[in-house]
Amino acid sequence: MGTEGVGGVERIETTAAHAGRPVREPGAALNAPLVLSSTFHAGGETGYARAGGPAWEPFEAAVAALEGAAGAVSYASGMAAVHAVIDLLPRGGAVGVPRGVYFEAAEALRRAAGDGRFTVVELDGSLTSPQARAALADCDAVWVENLTNPLLEAVDVRAVAAAIRPGGIVVVDSTLATPVLAHPLADGADIVLHSATKQLSGHSDALIGVAAANRPELLEALLRARTERGAVPGALEAFLALRGLRTLALRVERAQSNAAELAARLEGHPAVERVRWPGWGTLVAIEVRGGAAAAEAVADRVALWTHGTSLGDVTSLLERRRKFPSECTDVPEGLLRLSLGIEHVEDLWADLDGALRSGRRTAATRDDAGAARG
């Protein structure tokens, strides 16, 4: 089954709506079909589903179009994509890993280094220091997030690509930014990857990852890693991810607007010590006064927000990230990550503000009772 490109179209909203659809011809379906088959008749391009096929090609074509890539390869999860990329990093080389990279990815990189595949060079989170830029000159690869999670430090991918050793591989996890807000390949990255479970699919109903690249040898290696590991996504997951991707630009626009409004309102809030928002993106991080216990209490009190582990959904989610033992120690104990959805901002504000103020009143009551006993 062929898929249609978006010839001459440069605007991301149009690409998201049209890329990866079947070729236009009389009587053809507008949408790519859900193909539930692992086996195919001999003699065609598709042999066996583990190596790829029509279930995944439309989603991959759409992601490639959005990223301006020659191709994309989808995986069973974001972490499956992470391991596929790790497989192709230079053997015996030095891989730069900034502090604050998603902790599961950082741990996978350190395990690979422990197995002797390469060495890991620890770098500061935003890669802005002279020491980090100097270290990049000796790196054969670097793994960055163009917006770190959950500290929300923006990384200049173009500067990183210029600083790395000539011929080095720049890997960018663009899950938080999405193709709507960043274009890593155009900025000099070699591979861009996503946990497509998050913003790309956008509805918390599909577990799937994807990586895109321009260089043929990298695309071949990405596909080989998937085929050998058997890390293909389910056909239904690929179908749902493509359907969700159609509204990506609209969802990001609304969620980013909500993030901007809440970030502004939270500045100076009596229950909040610090607000982190770099001026773009759909996530806001706040440090709650009172540390871990106070932050957990806020997460337990909200009624509209979802207290859960994920981001990029149409509904707004929040979570205290340091509850995970593997989380980077740079993340404050009282930090709540807020992932904005598409709800009305006034409803989100009323729920969050109420939870924050309720916790502050409870703490004040405890303090008054303690003073009275004293």
C-alpha positions in Angstrom: 0.0 0.0 0.0 1.4 3.3 -1.0 1.1 6.5 1.1 0.8 10.0 0.0 3.3 12.7 0.7 2.5 16.4 1.1 4.3 17.9 -1.9 5.3 21.5 -1.5 3.5 21.9 1.8 5.7 23.4 4.6 3.2 24.2 7.3 3.1 21.7 10.1 -0.7 21.9 10.6 -1.3 20.7 7.0 1.3 18.1 7.1 -0.1 16.6 10.3 -3.6 16.4 8.7 -2.5 14.9 5.4 0.8 13.0 5.6 0.7 9.2 5.5 -2.7 8.9 3.9 -3.4 6.4 1.1 -2.7 7.6 -2.5 -5.6 9.5 -3.9 -7.5 7.5 -6.6 -11.1 6.9 -7.4 -12.9 4.8 -4.8 -9.9 4.8 -2.4 -10.3 5.2 1.3 -9.3 8.5 2.8 -7.8 6.9 5.9 -5.0 4.4 6.1 -6.6 1.0 7.1 -6.0 -1.0 10.2 -4.1 -4.0 8.9 -4.3 -7.0 11.3 -2.1 -9.5 9.7 1.3 -10.9 10.6 1.6 -13.0 7.4 1.5 -11.9 3.7 1.3 -13.7 0.4 4.7 -14.3 -1.2 6.0 -12.2 -4.1 5.2 -8.8 -2.7 7.2 -6.2 -0.9 6.1 -7.4 2.5 7.2 -10.7 3.8 6.7 -11.0 7.5 5.3 -8.4 9.9 8.3 -8.3 12.2 10.3 -6.6 9.4 7.6 -4.0 8.8 4.6 -3.7 6.6 1.3 -1.8 6.0 0.3 -1.6 9.6 3.1 0.8 10.5 4.1 2.5 7.2 1.5 5.2 7.2 2.4 6.4 10.8 6.1 6.2 9.9 5.5 8.2 6.7 3.6 10.9 8.6 6.3 11.2 11.3 9.0 11.4 8.6 7.1 14.2 6.9 6.7 16.1 10.1 10.4 15.8 11.0 11.6 16.5 7.5 13.3 13.1 7.5 14.1 10.6 4.8 12.4 7.9 6.9 11.2 6.8 10.3 11.0 3.5 12.1 8.3 2.8 14.8 8.8 0.7 17.9 6.8 -1.1 20.6 7.5 1.8 23.0 9.6 4.9 23.5 12.1 2.8 25.4 12.3 0.3 22.6 13.2 3.2 20.3 15.8 4.3 22.9 17.5 0.9 22.9 17.4 0.7 19.1 19.3 4.0 18.9 21.8 2.9 21.6 22.6 -0.1 19.4 24.0 2.1 16.7 26.1 4.4 18.8 29.9 4.1 18.0 31.5 1.1 19.6 34.5 2.2 21.8 33.6 5.8 21.5 32.6 8.5 24.0 28.9 9.4 24.4 28.0 12.7 26.0 25.0 12.4 28.3 23.7 15.6 30.0 22.4 15.4 33.6 18.6 15.4 33.5 18.2 13.2 30.5 15.1 10.9 31.1 16.3 8.6 33.8 15.4 5.3 32.1 17.3 6.4 29.0 20.3 7.6 31.0 20.3 4.2 32.9 20.2 2.3 29.6 23.2 4.3 28.4 25.1 3.7 31.6 24.4 0.0 31.4 25.7 -0.2 27.8 28.8 1.7 29.0 29.2 -0.8 31.8 29.2 -3.6 29.3 32.1 -1.9 27.6 30.3 -0.7 24.4 31.3 2.9 24.9 32.1 5.4 27.6 29.7 7.9 29.0 30.8 11.5 29.5 28.6 13.3 32.0 27.6 16.9 31.0 25.6 19.7 32.5 21.8 19.7 31.7 21.6 22.6 29.3 25.0 22.2 27.7 25.7 25.9 28.1 28.8 25.9 30.2 32.3 26.2 28.5 33.2 22.9 30.1 30.3 21.1 28.5 31.1 22.6 25.1 34.7 21.6 25.4 33.8 18.1 26.4 31.5 17.8 23.3 34.6 18.3 21.1 35.8 14.9 22.3 32.5 13.0 22.0 31.7 10.6 19.2 28.0 10.9 20.0 25.7 13.0 22.3 22.3 12.3 23.6 20.1 15.3 24.4 16.6 16.4 25.0 15.7 19.7 23.3 13.6 20.4 26.4 14.7 18.5 29.5 12.2 16.6 31.6 11.2 17.7 34.2 13.5 20.7 34.8 12.5 22.2 31.4 15.9 23.4 30.4 16.0 24.4 26.7 18.9 22.9 24.7 20.4 24.6 21.7 20.6 21.7 19.3 22.3 23.7 16.6 25.1 24.7 19.0 25.5 21.1 20.2 25.8 19.9 16.6 28.5 22.5 15.9 30.4 21.6 19.1 30.6 17.8 18.8 33.5 16.0 17.2 33.3 16.1 13.4 31.3 13.0 12.2 29.8 12.6 15.7 26.2 11.5 16.0 23.7 13.9 17.6 20.6 12.1 19.1 17.7 14.3 20.1 14.8 13.1 22.2 12.1 15.5 21.0 9.2 14.0 22.9 8.4 17.2 24.8 8.9 19.6 22.0 7.2 17.7 19.1 7.7 18.6 15.5 5.3 21.5 16.1 7.8 23.4 18.3 11.3 22.1 17.2 13.0 20.6 14.1 16.1 18.8 15.4 17.2 17.4 12.0 17.1 20.8 10.4 19.2 22.0 13.4 22.0 19.5 12.8 20.8 16.4 14.6 21.3 13.0 13.1 18.5 11.1 14.8 15.3 12.4 16.4 13.2 10.1 18.6 9.9 10.3 20.4 8.0 8.4 22.9 5.0 8.6 20.6 2.9 7.4 23.5 3.0 11.0 24.7 2.2 14.1 22.6 2.3 12.6 19.1 -0.6 10.2 19.7 -2.0 12.4 22.5 -4.8 10.3 24.0 -3.1 7.9 26.5 -4.3 4.9 24.5 -1.2 3.8 22.5 2.2 2.6 23.7 4.5 3.3 20.8 7.9 4.9 20.0 9.5 6.2 16.8 12.9 7.4 15.5 13.6 9.4 12.3 16.8 10.1 10.4 18.0 11.2 7.0 21.2 9.1 6.5 20.4 5.8 4.9 22.9 3.9 7.0 21.2 5.1 10.2 17.7 4.2 9.0 19.0 0.7 8.0 20.5 0.3 11.5 17.3 1.5 13.2 15.2 -1.0 11.2 17.7 -3.8 11.8 17.6 -3.2 15.5 13.8 -3.4 15.5 13.7 -6.5 13.4 16.3 -8.4 15.4 14.8 -7.4 18.7 11.2 -8.0 17.5 10.3 -4.6 18.9 7.5 -3.8 16.4 4.5 -1.9 17.7 1.0 -3.4 17.6 -1.0 -2.6 14.5 -3.8 -1.1 16.5 -1.2 1.1 18.4 0.2 2.4 15.1 -3.3 3.1 13.8 -4.3 5.0 17.0 -1.0 7.0 16.9 -1.6 8.1 13.4 -5.2 9.1 14.2 -4.0 11.1 17.2 -1.2 12.7 15.2 -3.8 14.4 12.9 -4.7 16.9 15.7 -1.1 17.3 17.0 -0.8 21.0 16.0 -4.1 21.9 17.5 -3.5 20.1 20.7 0.0 21.5 21.2 -1.3 25.1 20.4 -4.0 24.8 23.1 -1.9 23.0 25.7 0.9 25.5 25.2 -1.6 28.4 25.7 -2.8 26.8 28.9 0.8 26.3 30.1 1.6 30.0 29.5 -1.4 31.1 31.4 -0.9 28.8 34.4 2.8 29.6 34.6 2.0 33.3 34.8 -0.7 32.8 37.5 1.5 30.5 39.6 4.3 33.1 39.8 4.0 34.5 43.3 1.4 31.9 44.4 1.8 31.6 48.2 2.1 27.8 48.0 4.7 27.8 45.2 8.4 28.5 45.7 9.4 28.4 42.0 7.8 28.1 38.6 9.8 26.6 35.7 8.6 27.3 32.2 11.0 28.3 29.4 8.5 30.4 27.5 7.4 27.5 25.2 6.1 24.0 25.5 3.2 22.2 27.1 4.8 21.4 30.5 5.2 23.6 33.6 7.2 22.5 36.7 6.4 24.0 40.1 8.3 23.6 43.4 5.7 23.4 46.2 6.5 25.0 49.5 6.8 22.2 52.1 8.8 19.8 50.0 7.9 16.2 49.0 4.9 15.8 51.5 3.3 19.0 50.4 3.7 18.2 46.7 2.3 14.7 47.1 -0.7 16.2 49.1 -1.4 18.6 46.2 -1.3 15.7 43.7 -3.7 13.8 45.9 -6.2 16.7 46.3 -6.8 17.6 42.6 -10.0 16.4 41.1 -9.9 17.5 37.5 -6.1 17.0 36.9 -5.0 13.3 36.6 -2.4 12.2 39.1 -0.4 9.8 37.0 2.8 9.0 35.1 2.7 10.4 31.6 2.5 13.6 29.6 1.2 15.0 26.4 -2.4 13.8 26.8 -5.6 15.7 25.9 -6.2 15.7 29.7 -3.9 17.5 32.1 -1.6 15.4 34.3 0.7 16.0 37.3 3.2 14.0 39.2 6.0 14.5 41.8 9.0 13.2 39.8 11.5 12.6 42.7 9.3 9.8 44.1 11.2 7.6 41.6 14.5 6.5 43.1 16.3 6.7 39.8 15.3 10.3 39.0 18.1 12.8 38.7 19.1 14.3 42.1 19.1 17.7 40.5 15.2 17.5 40.6 13.9 19.1 43.8 11.9 16.9 46.1 8.9 19.2 46.0 8.8 19.6 42.2 5.5 18.8 40.5 5.5 18.3 36.7 2.4 19.7 35.2 1.5 18.4 31.7 -1.2 20.6 30.2 -4.0 19.3 28.2 -6.7 20.9 26.2 -9.3 21.7 28.9 -10.5 25.2 29.6 -7.7 27.0 31.5 -10.2 28.4 34.1 -11.2 24.9 35.1 -7.6 23.7 35.4 -6.7 26.8 37.5 -9.6 26.4 39.9 -8.7 22.8 40.6 -5.0 23.4 41.0 -5.3 26.6 42.9 -7.8 25.0 45.3 -5.4 22.0 45.9 -2.5 24.3 46.5 -4.4 26.6 48.9 -6.0 23.7 50.8 -2.5 22.3 51.5 -1.4 25.7 52.7 -4.4 26.0 55.1 -3.8 22.5 56.5 -0.1 23.3 57.2 -1.1 26.6 58.9 -3.6 24.8 61.0 -0.9 22.3 62.1 1.5 25.1 62.9 -1.2 26.9 65.0 -2.0 23.8 66.9 1.6 23.2 67.6 2.1 26.7 68.9 -0.9 26.4 71.2 0.5 23.2 72.7 3.8 24.8 73.1 
